[in-house]
Amino acid sequence: MTSSRTLIIFPILLICYGFLFVSQDKHANTVSGNISPSLPTGVLNVLGHSYMNQLIAESLFIKTAVYYGGLNKPMDETNLDIMAQHFLTISQLHPKFLDAYYRSESVLAHRGDRFARTANKILERGREALPNEVALPFFEGFNYFHYLNEPVKAGKILRIASNIPDAPQWIGHLASMLMASGGNIRTGLAWLNGMLAASHDDEEKKRYKKDIVAFKKALRVQDALDRYARKHGAYPKKLSALLANDLSALPTWKGNYMLEYQPPTLYLRHLPHTQHAHD
């Protein structure tokens, strides 16, 4: 029965696919109004499997892409919600459809926190289906850092990207810096040490060693903070409180790092042309 149903539906969907492609392409520059929602994913799944799901997903993608490209007025939130639903449906029906992830990232991620999180949910599906695509975890990590201000999550995702075969080395380096920038200096240092041990490039090793020195200095302050908290039952309000009991001086660098302390968290920020340690 499934086979006969597929044979009946496939020609119909193929005709709809062709009609949609031709008509939407023809009117791409004059589209206005609202985009219509897709059927629920569960309903679409009933219509067919494998190549049928792929066909439906690609039809939705064309509809969404052409609508976005042809709209000549600001997009309201209702239409953004529908577009987000389309991309979620596409990623479920056809999870290896790479173009959909690039498109959803460009359309949704910059539209505010809610849509950045939706974009990341879509990208998570892409990472599962296409584990060797470096761009997908990179997009997700970028969204966490740039749009959602969650550098530790960004660092963890970029760490995943850095472990993909042939991924650029700078992604792992960036992951370490984001961890420290988010208050997880110890993990960032561990990653840097691992990258140093695995590197065979002298220039890379030189950069890693320079950063490791900065991370170790910051970690000494973190260790002093932890000892203070164990002794006094709370972290100090200022780093200067450590000088009386634990540290002889706070570290400084001639480089691109600075300490920032927001009790109880110590951050190691990477900032260009900065040579200051902040209390």
FILUMZA-813884 format. One line per field, with one value per residue (C-alpha): residue number from 1; x, y, z. Coordinates in nm, 2 decimals, decimal comma. Each point is the difference from the previous one (the first is absolute). Layout:
FILUMZA-813884
k	c(NUM/...)
x	c(X/...)
y	c(Y/...)
z	c(Z/...)
end
This chain:
FILUMZA-813884
k	c(1/2/3/4/5/6/7/8/9/10/11/12/13/14/15/16/17/18/19/20/21/22/23/24/25/26/27/28/29/30/31/32/33/34/35/36/37/38/39/40/41/42/43/44/45/46/47/48/49/50/51/52/53/54/55/56/57/58/59/60/61/62/63/64/65/66/67/68/69/70/71/72/73/74/75/76/77/78/79/80/81/82/83/84/85/86/87/88/89/90/91/92/93/94/95/96/97/98/99/100/101/102/103/104/105/106/107/108/109/110/111/112/113/114/115/116/117/118/119/120/121/122/123/124/125/126/127/128/129/130/131/132/133/134/135/136/137/138/139/140/141/142/143/144/145/146/147/148/149/150/151/152/153/154/155/156/157/158/159/160/161/162/163/164/165/166/167/168/169/170/171/172/173/174/175/176/177/178/179/180/181/182/183/184/185/186/187/188/189/190/191/192/193/194/195/196/197/198/199/200/201/202/203/204/205/206/207/208/209/210/211/212/213/214/215/216/217/218/219/220/221/222/223/224/225/226/227/228/229/230/231/232/233/234/235/236/237/238/239/240/241/242/243/244/245/246/247/248/249/250/251/252/253/254/255/256/257/258/259/260/261/262/263/264/265/266/267/268/269/270/271/272/273/274/275/276/277/278/279)
x	c(0,00/0,28/0,16/-0,32/-0,07/0,36/-0,06/-0,31/0,13/0,35/-0,12/-0,23/0,28/0,24/-0,25/-0,04/0,37/0,05/-0,29/0,13/0,35/-0,11/-0,27/0,21/0,30/-0,20/-0,14/0,31/0,04/-0,37/-0,10/-0,18/-0,24/0,04/0,16/-0,23/0,10/0,09/-0,20/0,10/0,31/-0,20/-0,25/0,28/0,17/-0,32/0,02/0,32/0,35/0,36/-0,01/-0,35/0,11/0,29/-0,23/-0,24/0,29/0,15/-0,34/-0,03/0,35/-0,08/-0,32/0,19/0,31/-0,20/-0,24/0,29/0,19/-0,30/-0,15/0,03/-0,11/0,12/-0,08/-0,23/0,03/-0,29/0,17/0,33/-0,17/-0,14/0,33/0,17/-0,27/0,08/0,37/-0,06/-0,23/0,26/0,28/-0,22/-0,12/0,34/0,27/0,29/-0,13/0,30/-0,14/-0,29/0,24/0,19/-0,33/-0,16/0,32/-0,01/-0,37/-0,06/0,31/0,03/-0,37/0,03/0,06/-0,30/0,08/0,37/-0,10/-0,23/0,29/0,22/-0,26/-0,01/0,38/0,01/-0,20/0,25/0,29/-0,15/-0,07/0,31/0,27/0,29/-0,14/0,22/-0,23/-0,30/0,16/0,19/-0,33/-0,15/0,30/-0,01/-0,36/0,06/0,28/-0,11/-0,38/-0,06/0,30/0,08/0,37/0,04/-0,27/0,17/0,33/-0,14/-0,16/0,31/0,20/-0,22/0,07/0,38/0,00/-0,16/0,26/0,18/-0,16/0,22/0,22/-0,12/-0,35/0,15/0,20/-0,31/-0,19/0,27/-0,02/-0,38/0,00/0,24/-0,21/-0,30/0,17/0,12/0,37/0,10/-0,17/0,14/0,35/-0,05/-0,11/0,30/0,24/-0,16/0,03/0,37/0,07/-0,17/0,15/0,29/0,03/0,26/-0,20/-0,31/0,19/0,14/-0,35/-0,13/0,29/-0,05/-0,37/0,07/0,22/-0,30/-0,24/0,23/0,03/-0,38/-0,04/0,23/-0,25/-0,29/0,17/0,05/-0,37/-0,10/0,22/-0,14/-0,36/0,08/0,15/-0,26/-0,31/-0,04/0,20/0,14/-0,16/0,33/0,32/0,20/-0,13/0,23/0,31/-0,01/-0,01/0,09/0,15/0,29/-0,12/-0,26/0,13/0,03/0,08/0,15/-0,24/-0,36/-0,14/-0,16/-0,16/-0,36/-0,15/-0,37/-0,05/0,01/0,13/0,34/0,02/0,31/-0,10/0,18/0,00/0,22/0,27/-0,10/0,28/-0,21/-0,11/-0,33/-0,11)
y	c(0,00/0,24/-0,07/0,07/0,31/0,12/-0,06/0,21/0,29/0,02/0,13/0,25/0,13/0,01/0,21/0,23/0,02/0,11/0,24/0,15/0,04/0,16/0,23/0,11/0,06/0,21/0,22/0,00/0,38/0,09/-0,23/0,18/-0,08/-0,29/-0,34/-0,29/-0,27/-0,35/-0,30/-0,15/-0,23/-0,30/0,05/0,04/-0,32/-0,19/0,09/-0,18/-0,09/0,03/0,17/0,12/0,18/0,15/0,13/0,16/0,15/0,15/0,14/0,17/0,13/0,16/0,15/0,15/0,11/0,17/0,17/0,15/0,11/0,17/0,18/0,37/0,10/-0,07/-0,35/-0,01/-0,25/-0,21/-0,08/-0,06/-0,25/-0,18/0,01/-0,15/-0,28/-0,06/-0,04/-0,23/-0,21/-0,01/-0,11/-0,28/-0,13/0,04/0,04/-0,03/0,30/0,23/0,30/0,03/0,05/0,28/0,16/-0,03/0,15/0,30/0,06/-0,07/0,03/0,38/0,06/-0,01/-0,25/-0,21/-0,05/-0,05/-0,29/-0,14/0,03/-0,20/-0,26/-0,05/0,00/-0,27/-0,23/0,08/-0,09/-0,34/-0,07/0,15/-0,04/0,09/0,34/0,25/0,29/-0,13/0,00/0,32/0,17/-0,13/0,11/0,34/0,04/-0,09/0,25/0,29/0,00/-0,18/0,11/-0,35/-0,04/-0,33/-0,17/0,16/-0,14/-0,35/-0,01/0,14/-0,27/-0,25/0,18/0,00/-0,38/-0,05/-0,14/0,28/0,28/0,31/0,02/0,35/-0,14/-0,20/0,30/0,22/-0,26/0,02/0,38/-0,01/-0,24/0,23/0,31/-0,18/-0,07/-0,36/0,07/-0,35/-0,17/0,25/-0,06/-0,38/0,04/0,22/-0,25/-0,27/0,20/0,08/-0,37/-0,09/0,28/-0,05/0,36/0,22/0,32/-0,16/-0,13/0,35/0,15/-0,27/0,03/0,38/-0,05/-0,28/0,24/0,24/-0,27/-0,14/0,35/0,03/-0,34/0,09/0,28/-0,25/-0,24/0,28/0,09/-0,36/-0,02/0,33/-0,14/-0,32/0,19/0,28/-0,17/0,25/0,15/0,35/0,31/0,12/-0,17/0,23/-0,21/-0,28/0,21/0,00/-0,38/-0,19/0,20/0,23/0,18/-0,03/-0,11/0,24/-0,07/0,17/-0,14/-0,05/-0,12/0,16/-0,13/0,09/-0,10/0,00/-0,19/-0,29/-0,05/0,09/0,06/0,01/0,22/0,01/0,36/0,15/0,25/-0,04/0,00/0,04/-0,22/0,11/-0,04)
z	c(0,00/0,08/-0,34/-0,19/0,21/-0,08/-0,37/0,00/0,21/-0,16/-0,34/0,17/0,22/-0,30/-0,19/0,30/0,05/-0,36/0,01/0,32/-0,13/-0,33/0,15/0,30/-0,21/-0,24/0,28/0,22/-0,02/0,05/0,29/0,28/0,28/0,24/-0,04/0,08/0,26/-0,10/0,10/0,33/-0,03/0,12/-0,29/-0,25/0,13/-0,08/-0,36/-0,07/0,11/-0,13/-0,34/0,06/0,32/-0,19/-0,27/0,25/0,19/-0,32/-0,10/0,33/-0,04/-0,34/0,14/0,30/-0,19/-0,28/0,24/0,20/-0,31/-0,16/0,30/-0,04/0,35/0,35/0,12/0,30/0,29/-0,12/-0,33/0,18/0,22/-0,31/-0,17/0,31/0,00/-0,37/0,07/0,30/-0,22/-0,28/0,25/0,13/-0,34/-0,18/0,27/-0,26/-0,20/0,06/-0,18/0,25/0,28/-0,17/-0,09/0,34/0,16/-0,23/0,04/0,37/0,22/0,00/0,07/0,38/0,28/-0,07/-0,37/0,07/0,23/-0,26/-0,26/0,24/0,05/-0,37/-0,02/0,27/-0,23/-0,27/0,22/0,07/-0,37/-0,14/0,27/-0,23/-0,11/0,19/-0,09/0,20/0,35/-0,10/-0,07/0,32/0,21/-0,17/0,09/0,36/0,03/-0,22/0,03/0,33/0,20/0,13/-0,06/0,19/-0,21/-0,31/0,11/0,05/-0,35/-0,17/0,18/-0,18/-0,33/0,07/0,03/-0,35/-0,25/-0,18/0,21/0,02/0,31/0,09/0,08/0,30/0,10/-0,01/0,21/0,27/0,01/0,02/0,29/0,20/-0,11/0,15/0,33/-0,06/-0,01/0,11/-0,29/-0,24/0,12/-0,03/-0,36/-0,08/0,15/-0,21/-0,31/0,08/0,04/-0,33/-0,21/-0,23/-0,12/0,17/-0,04/0,14/0,30/0,06/0,01/0,23/0,24/0,02/0,08/0,25/0,20/0,02/0,09/0,28/0,15/0,00/0,14/0,30/0,08/-0,04/0,24/0,25/-0,03/0,06/0,31/0,13/-0,04/0,18/0,29/0,03/-0,14/-0,29/-0,28/0,06/-0,14/-0,15/-0,12/0,22/0,30/-0,11/0,04/0,38/0,03/-0,31/-0,29/0,01/-0,31/-0,27/-0,34/-0,29/-0,37/-0,29/-0,25/-0,09/0,33/0,30/0,32/0,08/0,34/0,05/0,33/0,02/-0,36/-0,14/-0,37/-0,22/-0,29/-0,33/-0,13/-0,27/0,12/0,37/0,27/0,31/0,28/0,15/0,36)
end
